[in-house]
Amino acid sequence: MTKHLEAAVFGLAALLSAGVASASPEDDRRAVAALDTAYQAAVERNDAEAMGAILHPDMILVIGRGAVFTREDLLRSARDRDAVYEHQVEDEGTQIVRLYGDDTAIVTARLWLKGATREGEAFDRRLWFSDTYVRTPQGWRYAFGQASISLPPAP
C-alpha cells in the first residue's frame, strides 16, 4: 500500500469513527462535512472501497429524474467506471450540515459534475443534493441521498 493510500485509509477511518464517541454538535458537523467531502472525492476517483466504507448498508439515492439507486448499484457503477470524472466536487461555500438529534445529520450542497460516460458522452452540470447521514455503532454512515435535476447554466 502506498503512503498516499495509507494516509487516505487512515483519514477515512478517523472520519468514520468520529461518530462513535460522544462528540459536541460542532464536532459532529465537522465530521459529517468532512465525510461527505470524502465521499464526493471517492466517487470522483471511482473508489468503490472508500465509497463502501462510507455508505450505510441500506443506502439509497433518488435522483431528479426519479430513478432510485441502491448502495450496490453505486458501488457497481464505480467498479465498472460507468463515468470517468474530471470533477465531482461540492461548490465551495455551499455545503451546510444540519443536525437532527444525536444520530441524524443532513448535508446540502451544490455539486459540480464534469466528465464522460463509458460510452464517451461528455457531461458538465451542477445540481443541488441532500445527503442524510445516520450515526451507527461503526460511526456516521451515508444512508439516503436525493439530487435535483441539472441546474440551468449560469447567466
C-alpha positions as CSV (number, residue, x, y, z in Angstrom):
1,M,0.0,0.0,0.0
2,T,1.4,3.4,-1.0
3,K,2.0,6.1,1.7
4,H,-0.7,8.2,0.0
5,L,-3.2,5.4,0.1
6,E,-2.3,4.6,3.7
7,A,-2.9,8.2,4.7
8,A,-6.3,8.2,2.9
9,V,-7.4,5.0,4.6
10,F,-6.3,6.2,8.0
11,G,-8.1,9.6,7.4
12,L,-11.3,7.8,6.3
13,A,-11.1,5.5,9.4
14,A,-10.8,8.5,11.6
15,L,-13.8,10.3,10.0
16,L,-16.0,7.2,10.3
17,S,-15.1,6.5,13.9
18,A,-15.6,10.2,14.8
19,G,-19.4,9.4,15.0
20,V,-18.9,6.6,17.6
21,A,-17.8,8.6,20.7
22,S,-19.9,11.3,22.2
23,A,-19.0,14.5,20.5
24,S,-20.1,18.1,20.6
25,P,-22.6,19.2,17.9
26,E,-19.9,21.2,16.3
27,D,-17.5,18.2,16.2
28,D,-20.4,16.1,14.6
29,R,-21.0,18.8,12.0
30,R,-17.3,18.9,11.1
31,A,-17.0,15.1,11.0
32,V,-20.1,14.8,8.7
33,A,-19.0,17.7,6.5
34,A,-15.5,16.1,6.0
35,L,-17.1,12.6,5.5
36,D,-19.4,14.0,2.8
37,T,-16.5,15.7,1.1
38,A,-14.5,12.5,1.3
39,Y,-17.5,10.6,-0.3
40,Q,-17.6,13.0,-3.3
41,A,-13.8,12.6,-3.7
42,A,-14.2,8.8,-3.7
43,V,-16.9,9.0,-6.3
44,E,-14.7,11.2,-8.4
45,R,-11.9,8.5,-8.3
46,N,-14.4,5.6,-8.8
47,D,-13.1,4.3,-5.5
48,A,-15.7,1.7,-4.6
49,E,-13.8,0.6,-1.5
50,A,-13.8,4.1,0.0
51,M,-17.4,4.6,-1.0
52,G,-18.4,1.3,0.6
53,A,-16.8,2.3,3.9
54,I,-19.0,5.5,4.0
55,L,-22.3,4.1,2.6
56,H,-24.9,2.6,5.0
57,P,-25.8,-1.0,4.1
58,D,-29.4,0.1,3.3
59,M,-28.4,3.3,1.4
60,I,-30.5,4.6,-1.5
61,L,-30.1,7.6,-3.8
62,V,-33.0,9.2,-5.6
63,I,-32.1,11.5,-8.5
64,G,-34.0,14.3,-10.1
65,R,-35.4,12.3,-12.9
66,G,-36.9,9.8,-10.4
67,A,-34.5,6.9,-10.7
68,V,-33.6,5.1,-7.5
69,F,-30.2,3.5,-6.9
70,T,-29.1,1.2,-4.1
71,R,-25.7,1.0,-2.4
72,E,-24.8,-1.9,-4.6
73,D,-25.8,0.0,-7.8
74,L,-23.5,2.8,-6.8
75,L,-20.6,0.5,-5.9
76,R,-21.0,-1.4,-9.2
77,S,-21.1,1.8,-11.2
78,A,-17.8,2.9,-9.6
79,R,-16.2,-0.5,-10.1
80,D,-17.3,-0.6,-13.8
81,R,-16.3,3.1,-14.3
82,D,-19.6,4.0,-15.8
83,A,-18.4,7.6,-15.6
84,V,-14.9,9.0,-15.6
85,Y,-14.9,12.2,-13.6
86,E,-12.9,15.2,-14.2
87,H,-14.8,16.9,-11.4
88,Q,-17.2,15.6,-8.7
89,V,-16.9,18.3,-6.1
90,E,-19.1,20.4,-3.9
91,D,-19.0,24.1,-4.9
92,E,-17.1,25.9,-2.3
93,G,-19.2,27.7,0.3
94,T,-22.4,25.8,-0.5
95,Q,-22.1,23.0,2.0
96,I,-24.3,23.2,5.1
97,V,-24.6,20.4,7.7
98,R,-27.8,20.3,9.9
99,L,-28.1,18.0,12.9
100,Y,-31.3,16.5,14.0
101,G,-31.0,14.9,17.4
102,D,-27.8,13.0,18.2
103,D,-27.9,10.5,15.4
104,T,-29.0,12.2,12.2
105,A,-27.3,14.8,10.0
106,I,-28.3,16.2,6.6
107,V,-25.7,17.8,4.3
108,T,-26.9,20.1,1.5
109,A,-24.6,21.5,-1.1
110,R,-24.3,22.3,-4.8
111,L,-22.3,19.7,-6.7
112,W,-20.3,20.1,-9.9
113,L,-20.0,17.0,-12.1
114,K,-17.9,17.0,-15.2
115,G,-16.6,14.1,-17.2
116,A,-17.7,11.4,-19.6
117,T,-19.7,8.3,-19.6
118,R,-18.2,4.9,-20.5
119,E,-19.7,5.4,-24.0
120,G,-17.8,8.7,-24.3
121,E,-20.8,11.0,-23.8
122,A,-19.5,14.2,-22.1
123,F,-21.3,15.8,-19.2
124,D,-20.9,19.1,-17.3
125,R,-23.6,20.0,-14.9
126,R,-24.4,21.4,-11.5
127,L,-27.1,20.2,-9.1
128,W,-28.2,20.5,-5.5
129,F,-28.2,17.5,-3.3
130,S,-29.2,16.5,0.3
131,D,-27.3,13.6,1.9
132,T,-28.6,12.1,5.1
133,Y,-26.1,10.6,7.5
134,V,-27.0,8.4,10.5
135,R,-24.8,7.6,13.5
136,T,-24.3,3.8,13.8
137,P,-22.2,1.8,16.2
138,Q,-19.5,1.9,13.5
139,G,-19.7,5.7,13.1
140,W,-21.5,8.1,10.7
141,R,-22.8,6.4,7.5
142,Y,-24.4,7.9,4.4
143,A,-28.0,6.4,4.4
144,F,-30.1,8.5,1.9
145,G,-29.4,10.9,-0.9
146,Q,-31.5,13.0,-3.1
147,A,-30.3,15.0,-6.0
148,S,-32.0,17.7,-8.1
149,I,-32.2,17.8,-11.8
150,S,-29.4,19.6,-13.5
151,L,-29.5,23.3,-12.8
152,P,-29.7,25.7,-15.8
153,P,-26.4,27.2,-17.0
154,A,-25.4,30.3,-15.1
155,P,-26.1,33.5,-17.0
